[in-house]
Amino acid sequence: MKIYTFGIDQITVSQIRLEGYDVVVQKVMPEYGQLGGDIFLFSTDRKDLPEMFESLRTGHPEAELIYWHQKKGVRGYQPIHLLCQKFGIHFTPPRSTAATIIDKIRSILDEEVDRPNNIIGFFGTGAGVGCTSIAKIMSKSIAAAGHKVILLGLNLYEPGFDQKPQTSLDQLRPRITSKILQESDFELIKQNGYFYLPGNHDFLSAQDYQEEEIEYLLEQASKYADVVLCDFGSIPESAAWYVGIQKSAIRLFITHPKHNYRLPALMEVANQLDLYPHDFQLIINRATESAIVNSKNLSQTVGSHILFELPQYEGFPENLPLSKREQQMVEEKAKMLLTAIDIVEVTQKKGWRR
């Protein structure tokens, strides 16, 4: 099968070729019937997209069409995504990298998508909802079971704590950009049994991070740990959030009932990345009996399963004062996650084991 391209940068074309695909670069739009049953990957800044999409679909009914929209802005490309759905065109949003495009092609061809399976991503529905705190709780629990754990602070807009640590994501960035990370770079801070890279403290650089940098960081971390947990924050227009939601083997939304109106909006964004409610699990933080929307209704509304709930704690400290019962529950849920990503297995007689 050939992959025809139009309006795609040479670096992406070269990387697709390196994966073994036969790529034909078009300088003009393909002629009627030219594509047959092949793939056409294209990008354009034309304004007449409805007419263009209809013409492409009519002229190439058997082809797999992939439109790469490159104008950034979440709300700006949702109508384009709907338009692609109307004409049976695969949509790839802004911030896509060559690796993302290749994954899309593999998915279309029913080929195995190559990505690390030991990354657990935590995504918040708002600032202060508890992503960092809960990621730390889970990291501690998994490390206590004898696994090497790296927790990455990848909330580029809000690191989750006030004091500047001895090392952080922004301090490590020159090594990330130069692609010279080593195992020791992930082992500068150890707490509660796991290694921790605090998030970005240079908030002025939040929008400067590139998707390729985050992909490289995740790739390297996954090599040096049994399990990598990542706090990706709650801003979809973050390079880390965007990459993380695609690369994570398990995706956990940290939320609480007051954010019932935010979850559907975030699920819309995930849908543009070919992810759906069943691809996520919910952790309900600060749950209260007096909430207008209870956890069960929230789960049913968005269509995602609840992994567990934590009650409201006064002062909401970083280290949540879990009761013994709650701690046991977290440990059991951590085992479930590790089983899902093949880190541990369960046997009928002996229980959990590595």
N, C-alpha and C positions, 0 to 999 in steps of 0.2 A: 504494500500500500504506500502511495506517495502522500506527502504533505506539502500542499501548495501554500505559499505565504504571500501576503501583500501588506505593506506598511509596517513590517516587523523589523526591529533593529538587528544588525548583523551579529551582535554578540549572542542574542537569543537563537538566531538561526544556526550559528556555529555549534552552540551547546546541544541543540536538537539533533544536529548531524552527528555529534560525538556519541550520542545515545544509539546510533545505528540506523536512524530513520533516513529515508530518501526524501530530501527537501528540494522543492522547486520554487525558486523565488520569482514572483510575478512583478513586473513593472507596471502592468495594467490589470484591471479586473478580468477574471477568466471569461472566456467566451461561452456562449450557451452550450451546455452539455459537455464542456471540457473536463469537468471534475470527475464525472462518473460516480463511483462509490468511494472516492478518496476523501482526504481531510483538507479543508481550506481554513487556514488560520489567518485572520486579517484584523487590521486596525485602521481607523480612518477618523478624520475630524470633519467629515461631511455633515451638513445639517439635515439632509434629506434621508435620514436613516430608515424611516418606515418604508419609503419607496425602494431604497436600496436593498433592504432585507427581503422585501417581497419579491424583487427581481431575482435575487440570488436563490431564494428557495424555489421559485418557479422554474428557473433555468437549470437548477441542479438538485432535483428532488431526492436523489439517492446519496448525495454527499453529506458528510459530517461537517457542519459549519461551526467555527469557533470565532466569536467576536471578542477581541481584547479591547475593552474600554479603558482609556488611559488618562482621562480627566478626573482628578481626585475630588473627593467630597462624597460623603455617604448618601445624603439625600439627592445629590445631583445625578446619580446613576441608577437609582431604583426604577425610574420609568424606563430606562434603557433595558434593564434586566427583564422587566415585564414584556417589553417589545420583543426581546429575544425569545422568551417563552412562547409568545404568540406564533412565531414563525419556526419554532423548533430549532433554534440556534443556541449552541452552548455559549454561556456568558462567562467571561473572565474579567473581574473588576480591576480597578487601579491597584497599585502596590503589588501586582503579581510579578513574580520573578521568573527567570528561565526555568527554575526547578518546578515552580507552580504550573507553568505551561506544560512541561513534560509530564507531570503527574496527571494533568487533565487529558493529555493524549493517551497515556497508558490506561486511564479509566475508560475512555471511549472505546479503546481496542480490547477491553477486558483483560489487560495485562496487570501483573502484580505491581502495586505501587510501593516503591522502595523508600521506607522512612523508619526512623528509630521507633521501637515499640515500648520504650521505657520512660516516656515523657508524660507526666500528669499535669494538666494545665488548670489553673484556678483563674476564673474570670468573675469580676464583680459587676453588680448592677448599679453601682454608684460609689462615690468616694466614702471611705469610712465604714463600708459594709462588713469588713472583717477578712478580706482576702489574705493579707499578710499573716494575721493571727492564726487563721485556720490552716493555712499552708504550713506554718510552723508546728502546729499541733500534729498534723499528719506526718510531717518530716520526722518529728521526735518519735512518734509511734512506730514508723517503718524502720528507723535506725535502731530502735530498741529490739527489734526482731532480728538484728544481725546483718542488715543490708547496708551497703555503702550508699548514702543519700547525699545528693547535692540539691540545695534549694537556691534557685535563681530569682533575684528580685528584678522583674522585668516590667514593672510599672514605671514607664518613662516619665510620667507627669507627677507622681507622688510616691516616694519610696516607702512610705508606711511608718516612718519614725522621724524624729526631729534631730537627733544628734548625728553629726557626720562621723562615720566609722573610719577605721584605719584603711579600709579598702572599700570600693564600691564600683558599680557598673561603669560609671563615667571615667573613673581612674584606670580601669582596665581597657577602656575603649581603644587606645592606640594599638594595643596588642591584638584586639579583635579585628580592627581595620587592616592591620598588617598580616593577619592570619598566622600568628605565631604563638597561639595559646598552648600552654603545656599543662600537665596534670596539676602541678604545683600552684598554678594560678587559681584553681578552684578550691585550694586547701588552706587559704590564708586565715580564714575564720572558722572555728569549729565550736558549736554550742549544742548542748543536749544530744550529742552523739552524731550530729549531721554537719556537713560543710555548708557554709552559707555565703553567698555573694549578695550583699545588700544592693538595693536598687539605685537608680539614677538620681544623684543629688544636684547635678548641674541642670536645673529645670529649664534654663534658657536653650539648652541643646536638645530638648525633648523631640522636636520635629526634625532634627538633623539625622537621627538614626535611620539607617537604610535597612531594607528587608534582608538583603544579602548578609549583612552583619549579624542579624539575629539568627538567620539560618545557620551560619557558621558557628556561632556560640552554642546553639542547641546541639548541633552535630558533634562538637568537641566534648561538651558536657556529658552527652549520652555514652561516649566512649569510656569515660573515667568514673562512671558510677553505675551501680545496679539500678537505681531509680533516680530520675531527675524530676523534681517538683518545681513548678514555675508560677510565680505570682505575676500575671499579665495585666492586672489592673482592670479598669472599666471604660477605657476610651477607645472606641473602634478605630478612630483615626490615628492610631499608634502603630508604628511598624511592628512592634513586638506583639501587640494584641492580634494584628492581622496574621502574622506568621504563626503565632502560637495556636490560634484556633484551627489552623490547618494541620500543623505538625504534631499536635498532641494526640497520644493514643487514647487518653481518657480526658474528657472535658467536663469540668465542674463549674457550675454557676453558683457563686455565693450571693445570696439575696435575703430579703426579709419581706414580710407581707406588705409593708408600705410601698414596696417597689413593684407591686403587681402590674402597674402600667408600663414599666420599663422592659420587663422580660419579653413581651411580644415584639417590641421594636427591635431588640437585640436579636431575636430569632429571625426577624426579617433580614437583617444583615447577614446572619449565618446562612440563610437560605440562598443568598447570592453566591455563596462559596460551596454550594451543593451539600450543605449540612442542614439537618432537620432536628426537631425537638427530641427525637429518640436518640440522637447522637450526644445528648447532654444529660447530666444528672444534676439535681439541685441540692444544695446544702442551705437549709433555712436557718439563718442566724438571727439571734435576738427575737425568737418567736414568743408571742404572748397570747394568752387566751382571749384578751380583749381586742385583738386585731380585727379590723373590719373584714379583711379577707383572710381566711385561715389557710394553713399550709396545704391541706388536701385540695381545696378549691383552686389554689394557685397552681398546683401540679396539674390538675385536670384542665385548667384553662390553657396552659402553654403546651401540654402534652409531654412533659418530661418527668421522669421518675425522681422521687426524693431519696437521696442517699441517707441523710440523717438531718436532725434538727438540734439546735442548741438554744437554750432559753436566754432570756434577757438578763444581763449582769449589770449591776450598778457600776457606773464609771467606765465600763467597757475597757478593762486593761488589756495590754498586749498579750500577756499570758493569762488566758481565760481560766478562771478557777473551776475547772471541771470536777464534778463529783466522781467518786470511784465508779459508779454505774455508768456515767457518761464516758469516762475514760475507757472502760471496757468496750462500750459500744463503738467508740472511735477505732479501737484496735481491731475489732471484728470487721468494720467497714474497710479499714486499711488492708486487711488480708484479702477481702473480696476484690479490691482494686488490683492488688499484686497478682492474684490468680488470673484476672482478666487480661493482664499483659504478660502472662507466662513467667513471672518472677518466682512464684511459688506454685505448688500444686497441692491438691487435697486428695487424701486417700481415705477410703471408707473406714479403715481400722485405726490408722495412726494419726489422722488429722492433718494439720498443715505441716508442710516441710518445704525446704528450699529446693 
